[in-house]
């Protein structure tokens, strides 16, 4: 049978205490940051529509660059939405025509 010295018991208890403190700190950090993210995501978003006159040289991609917000991360989906709203089946657009553009803002107009 192995004998455990008093020093070994103290070292083991200190390791357990340090581990528990680190675990508690990680848990508190997780709770703090998850509530912070939830608060940021709880802002009310408003959806608006605007009319845009197509200018010479415009493409759906350049128009998307003008109207996409930080929350819009998928440019292809944004363009697909423009095409759906305007009943367009191809990427060809004509200068002088108008498009309806949907955009989102956290500011109420």
N, CA, C and O atoms as a GROMACS GRO file, in nm:
protein
  436
    1UNK      N    1   0.083  -0.116   0.000
    1UNK     CA    2   0.000   0.000   0.000
    1UNK      C    3   0.089   0.124   0.000
    1UNK      O    4   0.188   0.131   0.072
    2UNK      N    5   0.051   0.223  -0.084
    2UNK     CA    6   0.129   0.344  -0.100
    2UNK      C    7   0.090   0.446   0.007
    2UNK      O    8  -0.029   0.469   0.032
    3UNK      N    9   0.190   0.505   0.069
    3UNK     CA   10   0.166   0.605   0.171
    3UNK      C   11   0.173   0.744   0.107
    3UNK      O   12   0.265   0.774   0.032
    4UNK      N   13   0.074   0.826   0.138
    4UNK     CA   14   0.068   0.961   0.083
    4UNK      C   15   0.115   1.057   0.192
    4UNK      O   16   0.062   1.059   0.303
    5UNK      N   17   0.215   1.136   0.156
    5UNK     CA   18   0.269   1.230   0.255
    5UNK      C   19   0.180   1.354   0.265
    5UNK      O   20   0.096   1.380   0.179
    6UNK      N   21   0.201   1.428   0.368
    6UNK     CA   22   0.124   1.548   0.392
    6UNK      C   23   0.147   1.649   0.280
    6UNK      O   24   0.052   1.715   0.238
    7UNK      N   25   0.269   1.662   0.231
    7UNK     CA   26   0.302   1.755   0.123
    7UNK      C   27   0.229   1.716  -0.006
    7UNK      O   28   0.182   1.803  -0.079
    8UNK      N   29   0.219   1.589  -0.033
    8UNK     CA   30   0.149   1.544  -0.154
    8UNK      C   31   0.000   1.578  -0.146
    8UNK      O   32  -0.061   1.617  -0.246
    9UNK      N   33  -0.058   1.564  -0.028
    9UNK     CA   34  -0.199   1.598  -0.009
    9UNK      C   35  -0.220   1.748  -0.029
    9UNK      O   36  -0.317   1.789  -0.093
   10UNK      N   37  -0.131   1.830   0.023
   10UNK     CA   38  -0.141   1.975   0.007
   10UNK      C   39  -0.129   2.013  -0.141
   10UNK      O   40  -0.207   2.096  -0.190
   11UNK      N   41  -0.035   1.954  -0.211
   11UNK     CA   42  -0.016   1.983  -0.353
   11UNK      C   43  -0.140   1.942  -0.432
   11UNK      O   44  -0.186   2.016  -0.519
   12UNK      N   45  -0.194   1.823  -0.402
   12UNK     CA   46  -0.314   1.776  -0.471
   12UNK      C   47  -0.431   1.870  -0.445
   12UNK      O   48  -0.505   1.902  -0.538
   13UNK      N   49  -0.451   1.914  -0.322
   13UNK     CA   50  -0.559   2.005  -0.288
   13UNK      C   51  -0.543   2.141  -0.356
   13UNK      O   52  -0.642   2.202  -0.398
   14UNK      N   53  -0.419   2.188  -0.368
   14UNK     CA   54  -0.395   2.314  -0.437
   14UNK      C   55  -0.426   2.302  -0.586
   14UNK      O   56  -0.482   2.394  -0.646
   15UNK      N   57  -0.390   2.190  -0.646
   15UNK     CA   58  -0.420   2.168  -0.788
   15UNK      C   59  -0.572   2.166  -0.810
   15UNK      O   60  -0.621   2.222  -0.907
   16UNK      N   61  -0.643   2.102  -0.720
   16UNK     CA   62  -0.790   2.098  -0.730
   16UNK      C   63  -0.847   2.239  -0.716
   16UNK      O   64  -0.937   2.277  -0.791
   17UNK      N   65  -0.797   2.315  -0.620
   17UNK     CA   66  -0.846   2.451  -0.598
   17UNK      C   67  -0.819   2.540  -0.720
   17UNK      O   68  -0.907   2.615  -0.762
   18UNK      N   69  -0.700   2.531  -0.775
   18UNK     CA   70  -0.665   2.610  -0.894
   18UNK      C   71  -0.754   2.569  -1.011
   18UNK      O   72  -0.802   2.655  -1.086
   19UNK      N   73  -0.776   2.441  -1.027
   19UNK     CA   74  -0.862   2.393  -1.135
   19UNK      C   75  -1.004   2.446  -1.120
   19UNK      O   76  -1.065   2.487  -1.219
   20UNK      N   77  -1.056   2.447  -1.000
   20UNK     CA   78  -1.190   2.498  -0.975
   20UNK      C   79  -1.198   2.649  -1.001
   20UNK      O   80  -1.299   2.697  -1.053
   21UNK      N   81  -1.095   2.724  -0.965
   21UNK     CA   82  -1.093   2.868  -0.990
   21UNK      C   83  -1.090   2.896  -1.140
   21UNK      O   84  -1.162   2.983  -1.188
   22UNK      N   85  -1.007   2.823  -1.212
   22UNK     CA   86  -1.000   2.840  -1.358
   22UNK      C   87  -1.134   2.805  -1.422
   22UNK      O   88  -1.180   2.877  -1.510
   23UNK      N   89  -1.195   2.698  -1.380
   23UNK     CA   90  -1.325   2.657  -1.433
   23UNK      C   91  -1.432   2.764  -1.404
   23UNK      O   92  -1.513   2.796  -1.491
   24UNK      N   93  -1.432   2.818  -1.283
   24UNK     CA   94  -1.528   2.922  -1.248
   24UNK      C   95  -1.506   3.048  -1.332
   24UNK      O   96  -1.602   3.112  -1.375
   25UNK      N   97  -1.380   3.084  -1.355
   25UNK     CA   98  -1.348   3.203  -1.437
   25UNK      C   99  -1.395   3.183  -1.580
   25UNK      O  100  -1.452   3.274  -1.640
   26UNK      N  101  -1.373   3.066  -1.635
   26UNK     CA  102  -1.419   3.036  -1.771
   26UNK      C  103  -1.572   3.042  -1.780
   26UNK      O  104  -1.627   3.095  -1.876
   27UNK      N  105  -1.638   2.987  -1.681
   27UNK     CA  106  -1.784   2.988  -1.678
   27UNK      C  107  -1.837   3.132  -1.670
   27UNK      O  108  -1.931   3.166  -1.742
   28UNK      N  109  -1.778   3.215  -1.585
   28UNK     CA  110  -1.820   3.354  -1.575
   28UNK      C  111  -1.794   3.431  -1.704
   28UNK      O  112  -1.876   3.512  -1.746
   29UNK      N  113  -1.680   3.405  -1.768
   29UNK     CA  114  -1.649   3.471  -1.895
   29UNK      C  115  -1.750   3.430  -2.002
   29UNK      O  116  -1.795   3.515  -2.079
   30UNK      N  117  -1.785   3.304  -2.007
   30UNK     CA  118  -1.883   3.256  -2.104
   30UNK      C  119  -2.018   3.323  -2.081
   30UNK      O  120  -2.083   3.367  -2.177
   31UNK      N  121  -2.061   3.330  -1.958
   31UNK     CA  122  -2.191   3.392  -1.926
   31UNK      C  123  -2.189   3.540  -1.963
   31UNK      O  124  -2.284   3.591  -2.021
   32UNK      N  125  -2.081   3.609  -1.928
   32UNK     CA  126  -2.070   3.752  -1.957
   32UNK      C  127  -2.076   3.778  -2.108
   32UNK      O  128  -2.153   3.863  -2.152
   33UNK      N  129  -1.997   3.706  -2.186
   33UNK     CA  130  -1.993   3.731  -2.330
   33UNK      C  131  -2.118   3.684  -2.402
   33UNK      O  132  -2.158   3.744  -2.501
   34UNK      N  133  -2.181   3.577  -2.355
   34UNK     CA  134  -2.302   3.530  -2.421
   34UNK      C  135  -2.419   3.628  -2.396
   34UNK      O  136  -2.501   3.647  -2.486
   35UNK      N  137  -2.428   3.688  -2.279
   35UNK     CA  138  -2.533   3.786  -2.255
   35UNK      C  139  -2.505   3.914  -2.332
   35UNK      O  140  -2.598   3.983  -2.374
   36UNK      N  141  -2.380   3.947  -2.350
   36UNK     CA  142  -2.343   4.066  -2.427
   36UNK      C  143  -2.381   4.049  -2.574
   36UNK      O  144  -2.434   4.141  -2.636
   37UNK      N  145  -2.355   3.932  -2.630
   37UNK     CA  146  -2.391   3.904  -2.769
   37UNK      C  147  -2.543   3.903  -2.783
   37UNK      O  148  -2.596   3.955  -2.881
   38UNK      N  149  -2.613   3.845  -2.688
   38UNK     CA  150  -2.759   3.842  -2.694
   38UNK      C  151  -2.816   3.983  -2.690
   38UNK      O  152  -2.914   4.011  -2.759
   39UNK      N  153  -2.757   4.072  -2.612
   39UNK     CA  154  -2.804   4.210  -2.606
   39UNK      C  155  -2.781   4.281  -2.738
   39UNK      O  156  -2.866   4.358  -2.782
   40UNK      N  157  -2.667   4.255  -2.803
   40UNK     CA  158  -2.640   4.317  -2.932
   40UNK      C  159  -2.736   4.266  -3.039
   40UNK      O  160  -2.776   4.341  -3.127
   41UNK      N  161  -2.772   4.139  -3.032
   41UNK     CA  162  -2.861   4.081  -3.131
   41UNK      C  163  -3.008   4.113  -3.105
   41UNK      O  164  -3.094   4.081  -3.187
   42UNK      N  165  -3.038   4.175  -2.992
   42UNK     CA  166  -3.177   4.201  -2.959
   42UNK      C  167  -3.226   4.335  -3.015
   42UNK      O  168  -3.341   4.373  -2.994
   43UNK      N  169  -3.138   4.407  -3.086
   43UNK     CA  170  -3.182   4.533  -3.147
   43UNK      C  171  -3.288   4.502  -3.253
   43UNK      O  172  -3.280   4.401  -3.323
   44UNK      N  173  -3.385   4.590  -3.263
   44UNK     CA  174  -3.494   4.569  -3.358
   44UNK      C  175  -3.450   4.617  -3.496
   44UNK      O  176  -3.409   4.732  -3.513
   45UNK      N  177  -3.459   4.529  -3.592
   45UNK     CA  178  -3.425   4.562  -3.730
   45UNK      C  179  -3.551   4.600  -3.806
   45UNK      O  180  -3.656   4.539  -3.788
   46UNK      N  181  -3.538   4.702  -3.890
   46UNK     CA  182  -3.650   4.749  -3.971
   46UNK      C  183  -3.618   4.722  -4.117
   46UNK      O  184  -3.506   4.744  -4.162
   47UNK      N  185  -3.716   4.674  -4.190
   47UNK     CA  186  -3.699   4.646  -4.332
   47UNK      C  187  -3.763   4.758  -4.412
   47UNK      O  188  -3.878   4.796  -4.389
   48UNK      N  189  -3.686   4.811  -4.508
   48UNK     CA  190  -3.733   4.920  -4.592
   48UNK      C  191  -3.714   4.882  -4.738
   48UNK      O  192  -3.637   4.793  -4.772
   49UNK      N  193  -3.786   4.953  -4.823
   49UNK     CA  194  -3.775   4.934  -4.968
   49UNK      C  195  -3.748   5.071  -5.030
   49UNK      O  196  -3.803   5.172  -4.988
   50UNK      N  197  -3.663   5.072  -5.131
   50UNK     CA  198  -3.635   5.195  -5.202
   50UNK      C  199  -3.633   5.167  -5.351
   50UNK      O  200  -3.613   5.053  -5.394
   51UNK      N  201  -3.652   5.271  -5.429
   51UNK     CA  202  -3.647   5.260  -5.574
   51UNK      C  203  -3.511   5.311  -5.618
   51UNK      O  204  -3.465   5.416  -5.572
   52UNK      N  205  -3.447   5.239  -5.706
   52UNK     CA  206  -3.314   5.276  -5.753
   52UNK      C  207  -3.314   5.282  -5.905
   52UNK      O  208  -3.353   5.186  -5.971
   53UNK      N  209  -3.270   5.396  -5.960
   53UNK     CA  210  -3.259   5.408  -6.105
   53UNK      C  211  -3.122   5.354  -6.147
   53UNK      O  212  -3.018   5.398  -6.099
   54UNK      N  213  -3.126   5.259  -6.237
   54UNK     CA  214  -3.003   5.195  -6.283
   54UNK      C  215  -2.924   5.295  -6.368
   54UNK      O  216  -2.978   5.354  -6.462
   55UNK      N  217  -2.798   5.312  -6.334
   55UNK     CA  218  -2.710   5.404  -6.406
   55UNK      C  219  -2.623   5.326  -6.503
   55UNK      O  220  -2.602   5.206  -6.484
   56UNK      N  221  -2.571   5.392  -6.606
   56UNK     CA  222  -2.481   5.322  -6.700
   56UNK      C  223  -2.362   5.262  -6.625
   56UNK      O  224  -2.300   5.328  -6.542
   57UNK      N  225  -2.332   5.138  -6.654
   57UNK     CA  226  -2.221   5.068  -6.589
   57UNK      C  227  -2.260   4.992  -6.464
   57UNK      O  228  -2.180   4.915  -6.411
   58UNK      N  229  -2.382   5.011  -6.416
   58UNK     CA  230  -2.428   4.938  -6.297
   58UNK      C  231  -2.448   4.791  -6.329
   58UNK      O  232  -2.490   4.755  -6.439
   59UNK      N  233  -2.418   4.707  -6.231
   59UNK     CA  234  -2.451   4.565  -6.236
   59UNK      C  235  -2.524   4.534  -6.107
   59UNK      O  236  -2.524   4.614  -6.014
   60UNK      N  237  -2.585   4.418  -6.100
   60UNK     CA  238  -2.650   4.379  -5.976
   60UNK      C  239  -2.549   4.370  -5.862
   60UNK      O  240  -2.582   4.398  -5.747
   61UNK      N  241  -2.426   4.334  -5.894
   61UNK     CA  242  -2.321   4.323  -5.792
   61UNK      C  243  -2.285   4.460  -5.737
   61UNK      O  244  -2.270   4.476  -5.615
   62UNK      N  245  -2.271   4.562  -5.824
   62UNK     CA  246  -2.235   4.696  -5.775
   62UNK      C  247  -2.351   4.758  -5.698
   62UNK      O  248  -2.330   4.830  -5.601
   63UNK      N  249  -2.473   4.729  -5.741
   63UNK     CA  250  -2.590   4.780  -5.667
   63UNK      C  251  -2.597   4.714  -5.530
   63UNK      O  252  -2.627   4.780  -5.430
   64UNK      N  253  -2.568   4.584  -5.524
   64UNK     CA  254  -2.567   4.515  -5.395
   64UNK      C  255  -2.461   4.575  -5.303
   64UNK      O  256  -2.483   4.589  -5.183
   65UNK      N  257  -2.345   4.612  -5.359
   65UNK     CA  258  -2.241   4.675  -5.277
   65UNK      C  259  -2.291   4.805  -5.214
   65UNK      O  260  -2.252   4.838  -5.102
   66UNK      N  261  -2.376   4.878  -5.285
   66UNK     CA  262  -2.426   5.006  -5.233
   66UNK      C  263  -2.528   4.986  -5.121
   66UNK      O  264  -2.535   5.068  -5.029
   67UNK      N  265  -2.606   4.879  -5.127
   67UNK     CA  266  -2.719   4.864  -5.034
   67UNK      C  267  -2.703   4.754  -4.930
   67UNK      O  268  -2.783   4.747  -4.836
   68UNK      N  269  -2.604   4.670  -4.943
   68UNK     CA  270  -2.585   4.565  -4.843
   68UNK      C  271  -2.537   4.627  -4.712
   68UNK      O  272  -2.453   4.717  -4.713
   69UNK      N  273  -2.591   4.580  -4.603
   69UNK     CA  274  -2.549   4.627  -4.472
   69UNK      C  275  -2.449   4.529  -4.413
   69UNK      O  276  -2.420   4.426  -4.473
   70UNK      N  277  -2.398   4.561  -4.296
   70UNK     CA  278  -2.302   4.475  -4.228
   70UNK      C  279  -2.364   4.338  -4.199
   70UNK      O  280  -2.295   4.236  -4.201
   71UNK      N  281  -2.495   4.337  -4.172
   71UNK     CA  282  -2.563   4.212  -4.139
   71UNK      C  283  -2.584   4.124  -4.262
   71UNK      O  284  -2.605   4.003  -4.248
   72UNK      N  285  -2.577   4.182  -4.381
   72UNK     CA  286  -2.593   4.105  -4.504
   72UNK      C  287  -2.456   4.050  -4.543
   72UNK      O  288  -2.368   4.125  -4.586
   73UNK      N  289  -2.440   3.922  -4.529
   73UNK     CA  290  -2.309   3.863  -4.557
   73UNK      C  291  -2.306   3.786  -4.687
   73UNK      O  292  -2.198   3.757  -4.739
   74UNK      N  293  -2.421   3.751  -4.740
   74UNK     CA  294  -2.427   3.669  -4.861
   74UNK      C  295  -2.475   3.754  -4.978
   74UNK      O  296  -2.594   3.780  -4.995
   75UNK      N  297  -2.378   3.798  -5.060
   75UNK     CA  298  -2.411   3.887  -5.172
   75UNK      C  299  -2.500   3.816  -5.273
   75UNK      O  300  -2.590   3.878  -5.329
   76UNK      N  301  -2.477   3.688  -5.298
   76UNK     CA  302  -2.559   3.613  -5.394
   76UNK      C  303  -2.705   3.609  -5.348
   76UNK      O  304  -2.796   3.622  -5.430
   77UNK      N  305  -2.728   3.592  -5.219
   77UNK     CA  306  -2.865   3.589  -5.166
   77UNK      C  307  -2.929   3.728  -5.177
   77UNK      O  308  -3.048   3.740  -5.206
   78UNK      N  309  -2.850   3.832  -5.153
   78UNK     CA  310  -2.901   3.969  -5.165
   78UNK      C  311  -2.943   3.997  -5.309
   78UNK      O  312  -3.049   4.056  -5.333
   79UNK      N  313  -2.861   3.955  -5.405
   79UNK     CA  314  -2.894   3.974  -5.547
   79UNK      C  315  -3.015   3.890  -5.586
   79UNK      O  316  -3.101   3.936  -5.661
   80UNK      N  317  -3.022   3.769  -5.534
   80UNK     CA  318  -3.138   3.684  -5.563
   80UNK      C  319  -3.266   3.750  -5.512
   80UNK      O  320  -3.371   3.739  -5.576
   81UNK      N  321  -3.258   3.818  -5.399
   81UNK     CA  322  -3.374   3.889  -5.346
   81UNK      C  323  -3.412   4.006  -5.437
   81UNK      O  324  -3.531   4.030  -5.460
   82UNK      N  325  -3.314   4.080  -5.488
   82UNK     CA  326  -3.343   4.189  -5.583
   82UNK      C  327  -3.412   4.134  -5.707
   82UNK      O  328  -3.510   4.191  -5.755
   83UNK      N  329  -3.361   4.023  -5.757
   83UNK     CA  330  -3.420   3.962  -5.876
   83UNK      C  331  -3.563   3.915  -5.849
   83UNK      O  332  -3.650   3.929  -5.934
   84UNK      N  333  -3.586   3.859  -5.731
   84UNK     CA  334  -3.720   3.811  -5.696
   84UNK      C  335  -3.817   3.927  -5.683
   84UNK      O  336  -3.929   3.920  -5.734
   85UNK      N  337  -3.776   4.034  -5.616
   85UNK     CA  338  -3.862   4.150  -5.596
   85UNK      C  339  -3.899   4.217  -5.728
   85UNK      O  340  -4.009   4.272  -5.742
   86UNK      N  341  -3.808   4.213  -5.824
   86UNK     CA  342  -3.827   4.284  -5.950
   86UNK      C  343  -3.866   4.191  -6.065
   86UNK      O  344  -3.873   4.234  -6.180
   87UNK      N  345  -3.891   4.065  -6.033
   87UNK     CA  346  -3.931   3.965  -6.134
   87UNK      C  347  -3.831   3.959  -6.249
   87UNK      O  348  -3.868   3.960  -6.366
   88UNK      N  349  -3.701   3.952  -6.211
   88UNK     CA  350  -3.593   3.943  -6.310
   88UNK      C  351  -3.539   3.801  -6.306
   88UNK      O  352  -3.517   3.745  -6.199
   89UNK      N  353  -3.519   3.743  -6.424
   89UNK     CA  354  -3.468   3.606  -6.427
   89UNK      C  355  -3.319   3.600  -6.464
   89UNK      O  356  -3.254   3.499  -6.439
   90UNK      N  357  -3.265   3.707  -6.523
   90UNK     CA  358  -3.124   3.706  -6.561
   90UNK      C  359  -3.051   3.818  -6.488
   90UNK      O  360  -3.111   3.895  -6.413
   91UNK      N  361  -2.920   3.826  -6.510
   91UNK     CA  362  -2.839   3.930  -6.448
   91UNK      C  363  -2.834   4.057  -6.532
   91UNK      O  364  -2.771   4.155  -6.493
   92UNK      N  365  -2.901   4.057  -6.648
   92UNK     CA  366  -2.899   4.172  -6.737
   92UNK      C  367  -2.994   4.280  -6.688
   92UNK      O  368  -3.113   4.255  -6.668
   93UNK      N  369  -2.941   4.401  -6.669
   93UNK     CA  370  -3.023   4.515  -6.631
   93UNK      C  371  -2.993   4.629  -6.727
   93UNK      O  372  -2.886   4.632  -6.787
   94UNK      N  373  -3.086   4.722  -6.742
   94UNK     CA  374  -3.075   4.829  -6.840
   94UNK      C  375  -3.072   4.964  -6.770
   94UNK      O  376  -3.153   4.992  -6.682
   95UNK      N  377  -2.976   5.047  -6.811
   95UNK     CA  378  -2.965   5.182  -6.756
   95UNK      C  379  -3.094   5.257  -6.783
   95UNK      O  380  -3.152   5.246  -6.891
   96UNK      N  381  -3.139   5.333  -6.684
   96UNK     CA  382  -3.263   5.408  -6.695
   96UNK      C  383  -3.383   5.336  -6.636
   96UNK      O  384  -3.483   5.400  -6.604
   97UNK      N  385  -3.373   5.206  -6.620
   97UNK     CA  386  -3.480   5.129  -6.557
   97UNK      C  387  -3.469   5.146  -6.405
   97UNK      O  388  -3.368   5.193  -6.353
   98UNK      N  389  -3.575   5.106  -6.337
   98UNK     CA  390  -3.577   5.117  -6.191
   98UNK      C  391  -3.584   4.978  -6.129
   98UNK      O  392  -3.645   4.886  -6.184
   99UNK      N  393  -3.521   4.966  -6.014
   99UNK     CA  394  -3.526   4.843  -5.934
   99UNK      C  395  -3.580   4.877  -5.796
   99UNK      O  396  -3.554   4.984  -5.742
  100UNK      N  397  -3.654   4.784  -5.739
  100UNK     CA  398  -3.694   4.794  -5.599
  100UNK      C  399  -3.587   4.720  -5.519
  100UNK      O  400  -3.557   4.604  -5.547
  101UNK      N  401  -3.531   4.787  -5.420
  101UNK     CA  402  -3.425   4.730  -5.337
  101UNK      C  403  -3.475   4.722  -5.194
  101UNK      O  404  -3.525   4.821  -5.140
  102UNK      N  405  -3.462   4.604  -5.133
  102UNK     CA  406  -3.498   4.585  -4.992
  102UNK      C  407  -3.371   4.596  -4.911
  102UNK      O  408  -3.268   4.537  -4.945
  103UNK      N  409  -3.377   4.673  -4.803
  103UNK     CA  410  -3.261   4.683  -4.715
  103UNK      C  411  -3.309   4.686  -4.570
  103UNK      O  412  -3.426   4.712  -4.542
  104UNK      N  413  -3.217   4.658  -4.480
  104UNK     CA  414  -3.248   4.653  -4.338
  104UNK      C  415  -3.168   4.759  -4.265
  104UNK      O  416  -3.052   4.784  -4.296
  105UNK      N  417  -3.232   4.821  -4.166
  105UNK     CA  418  -3.166   4.922  -4.086
  105UNK      C  419  -3.212   4.909  -3.941
  105UNK      O  420  -3.326   4.870  -3.914
  106UNK      N  421  -3.125   4.942  -3.848
  106UNK     CA  422  -3.162   4.944  -3.707
  106UNK      C  423  -3.224   5.078  -3.668
  106UNK      O  424  -3.280   5.093  -3.559
  107UNK      N  425  -3.212   5.176  -3.758
  107UNK     CA  426  -3.269   5.308  -3.732
  107UNK      C  427  -3.410   5.313  -3.790
  107UNK      O  428  -3.434   5.271  -3.903
  108UNK      N  429  -3.502   5.365  -3.711
  108UNK     CA  430  -3.638   5.380  -3.758
  108UNK      C  431  -3.651   5.511  -3.832
  108UNK      O  432  -3.608   5.616  -3.784
  109UNK      N  433  -3.710   5.505  -3.951
  109UNK     CA  434  -3.726   5.627  -4.031
  109UNK      C  435  -3.848   5.703  -3.990
  109UNK      O  436  -3.877   5.808  -4.047
   0.00000   0.00000   0.00000
